[in-house]
């Protein structure tokens, strides 16, 4: 019984990492109205940047994480202004194709720069540290930090989008872009800000992923798949739903792994498909 | 009174289609001008040209003495023009208050804020947290007008504000227009209801097939003249 409870707690904490993977995609799909196929690769690119900042430049892990955030925001902003905005004025299919091309470019760029080896950022004692929750149940400090970070990101995004003028304007352009033009909202600038927010979530998830688990230049597609499943499970517009979606996928994987280790990833996909069959609108759609 | 808005030889094109042909009209400070005509006469295209939302325009659009023809929609709105679009064009999943605030973000600073809009439309104040998509047509129209007022415009462009509403609600909306005018706002009303347009405006201009077919003070233009211009008889 204790073992099962322990597994559930670990799965919930893993759900936090999955939620961070998915938050940026949730903004892309919900606000910017396109599926960014390069989302997973941008996360992995941030992991490699984290590797460079810590291993090559010698920055402490917390400092490197902080440095990643403005970089992620800048990358998001530039991608929206320089690339996605132009494509969005053509048609929706074109922008998806462009993000697909961006995905290929990022993967090959990382392969050229870093090689095909699997990498991981070493964060020292924190990786092995754990705290006792109750009884014989322990939780790793790093997974806990990641889970709390996911919660803080969600609170931050909810506050920005629902409590600030900037957020109201971003939600307005997502809700009715034609009306937004008629009332003088500056769509390009607002969408670039939204994409900068996506970039921040990619930076945070890439940075944290680089400490938690191994990664290589081709890891992006598996991250994208998890993020996509979590966003669809959550339903559009619900950031807390993204956390629940992440936890559901992680729990399914954990229970699948308990049956057979080869069944671990497949179990997550099966649970996603079953839930999607019964609630295609997602579990917590806001609109 | 000086002209707040002047259109000189305005042409509007949608691709190869020439929608508005060399229109000259002006609206003076504090004036209400009605632009009437049948469907497809070019009234809404003229308003959209003024706010900067048509693909191609030639001619001159002067607002407060400046040529604004090359300015973007946000620049025109921040200089004092606001549009109440046909079909309301609200943000359906934003609350009433959020819809109104959007106007405040894009327009000029001025004397009209949320309190003033709620004073003009008390029905909105009671439902400020309600989503716009859950409102009746009349309430949605009030939000659309309120949102435009939050921009503190000097010139308010109203595109078919009576469209799809019951006579009772239309009367309520039109009763509010003098109060908006009291805030120093000039208006151009696009209407198909001739009687309503004449009673609410100082001047009237009738459009037929993209051209001005009749223009003059509302008090001096007869219904027969308008009917003739309206249908091109």
Interface residues (C-beta under 8 A of the other chain):
Chain A: X165 X168 X169 X171 X172 X175 X176 X178 X179 X180 X181 X182 X183 X184 X185 X186 X286 X287
Chain B: X51 X53 X73 X74 X76 X77 X78 X83 X85 X89 X90 X91 X92 X93 X94 X98 X101 X102 X103 X105 X106 X107 X147 X148 X151
